[in-house]
Amino acid sequence: MSARSDRRGVSDTIGFVFIFAMIVATIGLVLAGGLTALESVRDVERVDNAQRAFDVLAENVDDVRFDGVPSRATEIKLSDASLSLGDPVTVNVSATDTSSPGRSFSTEYTTRPVVFEAAESRVVYTMGVVFREGSGGAAAVRSPSLVATDERVVLSVLVTRARSEASVAGSTTVLVRTNRATQRVVTASEEPFDAVYLNVTSPRAGAWARELDGRGDLSCSHDAATDTARCEVRNVARTYVSVVEVDVTFE
């Protein structure tokens, strides 16, 4: 065999190895990129499903809150996610009457939001509002049920509380049971107030302020130093405020 033939054989072998290596590398890159894309799609779909489930949860809690239904249950599917009662959110409602200071009042409640968490995303239900939260911040995807104009303020403060401390994680279906516990009227006034205030202290205070500002006659701002959304309505003719407490259990 000539030296030329030897060199040709070596060259063909090197070429084959080089091409094979390029093919393997290309397949690896495609698989890595494809898996990342699939995981991203899966994560988005998982949170979308949770958001839809939380919309149903909100409707069911409204049945308990407004219609006097004693109990409702909502199924929420977990797929490598967790469901828990989150850190407390503080809600303060107050009103002032400078002409008759004895009518002024201030009342404060603490509620526990229901939180679905998967990867870096959350879906949160609190006070009748559903928030979607990610690395870019939080935004309300379901608005609260309230009336806030200078003619009348109608506000039902919803307090969700844990019947027992609970947190569920994994890939399972959880039944979120909500039971009506108590309801009481804070004020039902046909006399005017100079102003009615609603303050919500929450990790999502900025989203609260954006959602409530301009709703009816509400004027809201975000106090970043205290994580509080501060809202007010001036010169309110009639004011109705009640509080409903709902026990939450994961089954």
N, C-alpha and C positions, 0 to 999 in steps of 0.2 A: 504494500500500500504506500502511495506517495505521501510526502509531507503535506502537499496541497490538500489531499483527501482528508488527512488527519485534522488539518486546520478547519476544513469545511465541516467536519463532524462536530468538532468542539464548538464552532460558531452556531451550528444548528441547535446544539444542546443548550448553550447559553441563551439563545433567542427563545427557545421553548420555556426555559425556566423563568426568564424575564416576563414573558407574556402571561404565563400561568400566575406569577406573583401579582401582576397587575390585575388580573381577573379576580383573584382572591381578595385583594385589597379593595377593589371596586365593590364586590359583593358585600364585604364587611362594612364599608361606608354606607351603602344603600340600606343594609339591615339596621345599622345603628340609627341612621336618620329616620328610617321608616318606623322603627320601634318608638323613637322619641315622639314622632308625629302621632302615632297611634295612642301613646300614653297621654299626650296632650288632649286629643279628641275624647278619650275615655274620661279624663278628669273633667272636661267641660260638660260632657253629657251627664256625668254623675252629679255635678252641682246643679245642672238644669233640672234633673229629676227631683233633687231635694227641694229646689225652689217651688216646683209644682206641688210637691207634697206639703210644703209649708203654706201655700195658698189654701189648700184644703184644710189644714190645721187651723188657719186663721178663721175660715168660714165656720168650722165646727165650734171654735171657742166663742165666736159671735153668737151662736145659738145658745150657748150657756150664759153668756154675758147679757144679751139683750132680750132673749125670748124666754128665759126662765127654764130652759132645758137643764135637768139636773146633772147630766153627764154626756160626754161625747168621747169617741175613741178614733184616732187617726193612725193609719199604718204608714211608717216611713222605712224605706229600704236602705240599709247601709251596705256599701261596697268598699271595703277597706276605709271606712270612715268612722267618726264617733258622733254620739249624740249626748248632750249634757245640758244641765242648767248652769248658765254662765254666771259671771260675776254680777253682783247686785247693781241695779240701775235705780237711781233715786229720782222720784217725781214730786215736785213741790207745786201746789196750786194755792194761790193767795189772791185776795182782793182788798182794795182800799176804798174807804168812804170818808173823806175829810170832814164832811158836814156832820157825820154821825160815826165817830171812830169805833164805837162799840160794835158796829156791824162788820167791821173789817175782820178778816180771818186769814189764817195760814195753816195749811195742812200738808203733811209730807208722808210719802209711802216709799217702800222699797220693794222692787219686783225683780224676779229672776228670769232672764231671757232664756228661751230654748235655743240651743246652738247646735247646728250641724257643721262639722268640720272635716274637710278632706284636703290633704296636702296643704296648700297655702290659701285655700278658699274657705269661706264660711257663709252659711245662710242662718240668719238670726230672726227670731220672732219675739217681739216685745211690745207691749201696750197696743196690740192690734196691728202693728207695722211689721212688714217683712223687709229685712235688709239683706243685700248681697255684698259681701266684703272680700276683697282680695288685696294683693300687694299694692294696688293703686288707691286703696281707700274703700269706703263704704258708700252705698247708695240705696235709697228706699225703692223697693220694687212693688210695694203695696202700701197704700196710704192709710192713715188712721181714720177712724170714724169719729168725727167731732164737728161741732158747729162753733164758729168763733167770729162773730160780727158785732158791731156796736149795738145792734138790735137785741141779740141774745147770744149767750155762750152756753152751750150744752156739752159737757165733758164727763165721760165715764172713765174713771181711772181704773185700769185693769191691773190687778196685782196677781201675777203667777208665782206660786210658791211651791217648794218641794214638799211633798207628803213624806218622802224619805230621800236622803241623799242618794243620787243615782247618776251613773255615767255608763253608757254602753258603747262598745267599740267592736269592730270586726266586720264581717259580712253576714248580716242577718236582717230580719225584718222586725222592727220594734213597734209596739203598740203604745202610742202616746195617749194616755187617758187623762181627761180634764174633768174635774168634778167641781161643781159650784159649792163654795163654802159659805161665804157671807156676802151681804149687800147692804149698804147703808147710804143714806143721803147726807151729804156734807152741807149743802145749802140749796134752797129752792126759793130764790129771792125775786120778787116782782119789783123791787126797788132798785134804782140805778147805783152802780159803783163807778168811782172815778176811773178805775183800771182793774183789769183781771190779768193775773200773771200765771204763766206756765213755764216752769224751769225743769229741764231734764238733764241730769248729770249721768253721763254714759261715755264709754270709749268711742261711741259713734255720735258724739254730740254735734260734730260738724254736719253729719248727714241729717240729723234731726233738725238743725237750724235751716238747712237748705230745703228740706221737705216742708216745713211748717211756715216758713217766711212767705208772706203774701197769700196764704190760705185764708179766705175770708178777709177779715181785717187784722189778722195777726202780723205783728212786726217782730222779727226774730234776729238774734245775733249769736255768734259763737264765741264764748269765753274760753279760749284755749288754755288759759292758766289753770282753770278748774274743770276742764272738760264738761262744760255746761252749755246747753242751748237755752237762751233766755228769750222768752216770747211774752208779748203783752198785747192787750186790746184796750183802747181807751174809751171812756164814756159808754159803758155797757148798760143797757136798759134793764135786761133780765138775765139772771145767772142761775144755772142748774148744774151742780156738781155732785156726782155720786162715785162710790168706790165699790168695785166687785172683786172679791178674792176667789181665786180658782186654784185648787190643788192639782199638781201635775205629777203623774206617775208613769214610769217607763216599765212596760211589761214585755 
